[in-house]
Amino acid sequence: MLLQRILTAIVLLALLLPALFASSPWPFAGLTLLMIGAAGWEWARLCGVKGAGALALGAIVAAACGATFYLLGNQPAPAWCWWLAGGIWVLGGTYALRGGPTAWPKLALAPRLVLGTLALWAAWAAMNQARAQGLNFLLSTFCLVWMADVSAYFGGRTFGRNKLAPAISPGKSWEGVWSGMLGVLLLAYVWMRWIDVKLPVDSPSLFGRLLWNQHWAVVVLELLFLAAMSVVGDLFESLIKRAVGAKDSSNLLPGHGGVLDRVDALLPVLPLALALSLV
């Protein structure tokens, strides 16, 4: 299992890194369109849509994102778009988590499919705009989510006593959440202290952009909020999987599950990171 995870990660990096650092935006856009289409297919299957219907939703998600890129390119969207997407995640995510796995299947199929499509489209559009702002900005946003996840995992295993949401994800603890937040703050300090200053980066990082506009105490609160929203994204997908009795969103990524399993925490964070950086 571990070897499978490592090999899959190596293959993904071999595809992602050249696309990410390419001078043209098209390789990265093309690769991520394939991935977001796969995530749309997985979402449809988790909602009970099988076969051609699931493939159709994946194609619709990819087509919507592709049309956005073709028509708008790297033109920045108004800040209110990201605030709207982030606000829906804050309110809707909180409401869904309070309802738990039993409430999700009670929602009609059409709204569930529309919500998934909009969430994936907003996250992809935010990622595209983040890349347009600079690789340093995009990578720092990715790393915030990854650090929150890794720190929460090890902090939860070491100190976890109080369950966070046992009906949704029994393995998560409040101690893991606090560890994830601490890891994000440490990452932000290291990034601003060394990477932003001592490396030839192409743009300010997310952390530097936040600090440029606001007092450091406000930035700390914003980073804690983003770390918390990464947990909301993770729990939301776990809720859906538990509601339908699925362990993973799919088996597309051997050893890792599906695309949604890898990007769930990014879905709310990407639009919110843009919204906060544009204050």
C-alpha positions in Angstrom: 0.0 0.0 0.0 2.8 2.4 0.9 4.8 1.6 -2.2 1.6 2.1 -4.3 1.1 5.6 -2.7 4.7 6.5 -3.3 4.7 5.4 -7.0 1.4 7.2 -7.6 2.7 10.4 -6.0 5.9 10.2 -8.1 3.8 9.9 -11.3 1.6 12.8 -10.3 4.5 15.0 -9.6 6.1 14.0 -12.9 3.0 15.3 -14.6 2.3 18.3 -12.4 5.6 19.9 -12.1 6.4 20.4 -15.8 2.9 21.7 -16.4 3.2 24.0 -13.4 6.5 25.6 -14.5 5.7 25.7 -18.2 5.9 29.2 -19.7 2.5 28.8 -21.3 -0.6 28.4 -19.0 -2.1 25.7 -21.3 -0.3 22.6 -20.0 -1.3 23.3 -16.4 -4.9 24.2 -17.5 -5.2 21.1 -19.6 -3.9 18.8 -16.8 -6.1 20.3 -14.1 -9.1 20.2 -16.4 -8.7 16.5 -16.7 -8.4 16.2 -12.9 -11.4 18.4 -12.3 -13.5 16.4 -14.8 -12.5 13.2 -13.0 -13.6 14.9 -9.7 -16.9 15.7 -11.3 -17.3 12.1 -12.3 -16.6 11.0 -8.8 -19.1 13.5 -7.4 -21.8 12.1 -9.6 -21.1 8.5 -8.5 -21.2 9.5 -4.8 -24.6 11.1 -5.5 -25.8 7.8 -7.0 -25.4 8.6 -10.7 -23.8 5.7 -12.6 -22.4 5.0 -16.0 -23.0 7.6 -18.8 -24.7 10.0 -16.4 -21.6 10.3 -14.2 -19.3 10.7 -17.2 -21.6 13.4 -18.5 -21.3 15.4 -15.2 -17.5 15.1 -15.3 -17.6 16.4 -18.9 -19.9 19.3 -17.9 -17.6 20.3 -15.0 -14.5 20.2 -17.3 -16.3 22.0 -20.1 -17.5 24.8 -17.7 -14.0 25.3 -16.4 -12.5 25.1 -19.9 -15.0 27.6 -21.2 -14.1 30.0 -18.4 -10.4 29.7 -19.2 -11.0 30.1 -23.0 -13.3 33.2 -22.6 -11.5 34.9 -19.7 -8.0 33.5 -19.7 -6.1 35.0 -16.8 -8.3 38.0 -16.3 -9.0 38.4 -12.6 -12.5 37.9 -11.4 -14.1 40.5 -9.1 -13.4 40.0 -5.5 -17.1 39.5 -4.7 -17.1 36.2 -6.7 -14.6 34.7 -4.2 -16.4 36.1 -1.2 -19.7 34.6 -2.5 -18.1 31.2 -3.1 -16.3 31.3 0.3 -19.5 32.5 2.1 -21.4 29.6 0.6 -18.8 27.2 1.9 -18.8 28.7 5.4 -22.6 28.7 5.7 -23.4 25.6 3.6 -20.5 23.6 5.0 -21.5 24.3 8.6 -25.1 23.5 7.9 -24.2 20.2 6.2 -21.9 19.1 9.0 -24.5 19.8 11.6 -27.0 17.7 9.7 -24.5 14.8 9.5 -24.4 11.8 7.1 -28.1 11.0 7.5 -29.3 14.5 6.2 -27.3 14.5 3.0 -29.2 11.8 1.1 -32.5 13.6 1.9 -31.5 16.5 -0.3 -32.8 16.0 -3.8 -30.4 14.7 -6.5 -30.5 17.8 -8.7 -29.3 20.3 -5.9 -26.6 17.9 -4.9 -25.3 17.7 -8.5 -25.5 21.4 -8.9 -23.7 22.1 -5.6 -20.9 19.8 -6.6 -20.5 21.3 -10.0 -20.4 24.8 -8.6 -17.9 23.9 -5.9 -15.5 22.2 -8.4 -15.9 25.0 -10.9 -15.2 27.7 -8.3 -12.2 25.9 -6.9 -10.7 25.4 -10.4 -11.3 29.0 -11.4 -9.7 30.2 -8.1 -6.7 27.9 -8.8 -6.3 29.3 -12.3 -6.4 32.9 -11.0 -4.0 32.0 -8.2 -1.5 30.7 -10.7 -1.9 33.9 -12.7 -0.9 35.8 -9.6 2.3 33.7 -9.5 3.6 30.3 -8.7 4.8 31.4 -5.3 1.2 32.4 -4.4 -0.3 29.2 -5.7 2.2 26.9 -4.1 2.0 28.7 -0.8 -1.8 28.1 -0.9 -1.4 24.5 -1.7 1.2 24.0 1.0 -1.1 25.7 3.6 -3.6 22.9 3.0 -1.0 20.2 2.9 0.6 21.4 6.1 -2.7 21.6 7.9 -3.5 18.0 6.9 0.0 16.6 7.7 0.2 18.4 11.1 -3.3 17.4 12.0 -2.5 13.7 11.2 0.6 13.5 13.3 -0.8 15.8 16.0 -4.0 13.7 16.2 -2.1 10.4 16.4 0.2 11.8 19.1 -2.2 13.8 21.3 -5.7 13.0 20.0 -8.2 12.5 22.8 -11.3 14.4 22.0 -13.2 13.4 18.8 -14.0 16.1 16.4 -16.9 14.6 14.5 -17.2 10.9 15.3 -20.3 10.4 13.2 -18.5 11.7 10.1 -14.8 10.9 10.6 -14.0 8.9 13.7 -10.2 9.3 13.3 -10.2 13.1 13.6 -9.7 14.9 16.9 -9.7 18.5 18.2 -6.1 18.0 19.1 -5.4 17.3 15.4 -7.2 20.5 14.4 -5.1 22.6 16.8 -1.9 20.8 15.6 -2.9 21.6 12.0 -3.4 25.3 12.8 -0.1 25.5 14.6 1.6 23.9 11.6 0.1 26.5 9.3 1.3 29.3 11.4 4.8 27.8 11.5 4.8 27.3 7.7 3.7 31.0 7.2 6.5 32.2 9.4 9.1 30.1 7.6 7.8 31.0 4.1 7.8 34.8 4.8 11.1 34.7 6.7 13.1 32.7 4.1 11.3 31.7 0.9 9.8 35.1 0.2 13.0 36.9 1.1 15.9 34.7 0.1 14.7 32.8 -3.0 14.1 34.3 -6.4 10.3 33.9 -6.3 8.0 35.3 -9.0 5.4 36.8 -6.7 4.5 37.4 -3.1 3.2 34.3 -1.4 -0.3 34.1 0.1 1.2 34.8 3.5 3.1 37.8 2.2 0.1 39.1 0.4 -2.0 38.9 3.5 0.6 40.6 5.6 1.1 43.4 3.0 -2.5 44.5 3.5 -3.2 43.9 7.1 -1.8 43.8 10.7 0.0 40.6 11.6 -2.6 39.7 14.3 -5.3 39.8 11.6 -3.2 37.6 9.4 -2.9 35.0 12.2 -6.7 34.9 12.5 -7.0 34.6 8.7 -4.6 31.7 8.6 -6.4 29.9 11.4 -9.6 30.4 9.6 -8.2 29.0 6.3 -6.8 26.0 8.2 -10.3 25.5 9.8 -11.9 25.7 6.4 -9.6 23.0 5.0 -11.0 20.8 7.8 -14.5 21.7 6.7 -13.7 20.6 3.1 -12.2 17.4 4.3 -15.1 16.6 6.6 -17.7 17.5 4.0 -16.4 14.9 1.6 -16.1 12.4 4.4 -19.8 13.1 5.2 -20.8 12.3 1.7 -18.8 9.1 1.5 -20.1 7.9 4.9 -23.7 8.7 3.7 -23.3 6.3 0.8 -21.0 3.8 2.4 -17.9 4.6 0.3 -14.4 4.4 1.6 -12.9 6.5 -1.3 -14.3 8.7 -4.0 -12.9 6.3 -6.6 -9.8 4.2 -7.3 -8.3 6.4 -10.0 -5.2 7.1 -7.9 -3.8 3.8 -6.6 -3.0 4.0 -2.9 -4.7 7.4 -2.6 -8.3 6.8 -3.6 -9.8 9.3 -5.9 -9.2 12.9 -7.1 -11.8 14.3 -4.6 -9.9 12.5 -1.8 -6.9 14.6 -2.6 -8.5 17.9 -3.3 -11.4 18.0 -0.8 -9.6 20.4 1.6 -8.6 22.7 -1.3 -12.2 23.3 -2.5 -13.1 25.9 0.2 -9.6 27.2 0.7 -8.8 28.3 -2.8 -11.7 30.8 -3.2 -11.3 32.0 0.4 -7.6 32.5 0.0 -8.2 34.8 -3.0 -11.0 36.7 -1.2 -8.8 37.4 1.8 -5.7 38.3 -0.3 -7.8 40.9 -2.2 -8.9 42.8 0.9 
